[in-house]
C-alpha cells in the first residue's frame, strides 16, 4: 500500500482529534475502525483498539510503528496451520516427547528425596 510522496502520509483526521491535547496515560483504549490510517508520531504511547472485523484488538503504539498502518497490528484472518495427516503425526510425537521429558524430570526430583 504505497502512497505518492507528493500526497504525504494518510492519517485519519478524526483519530488526531481524539488524541489532541490528551496524555497517553490518562486516556484508555481509543476504539477505531480506521485500519487504513498510518501511525503518526503524535500517536506514540496511546493504546488503540483496532477493529479486525470481529473484535477490537488493543495496539500500544511505539516509535518503531510510526509510518505503518494500524491494520498491520490487528490481523483480520486467523491462521490455523498447514499440513494434514503427516503434520498431525509429528505434533503427536512431539507432545509425547514433552510428556516423557516431564515424567523423567519429576522422577529425578523424587528419587533423591528418599
Protein Blocks (a to p, Z undefined) as FASTA:
>chain_A
ZZdfklopaddfklmmmmgopafklpccdddfblmbccdfklgoiacdddehjaccdddd
dfklgopafklmmcfbdcfbecjfkmmmmmmmmmmmmmmmmmmmmmmmmmmmZZ
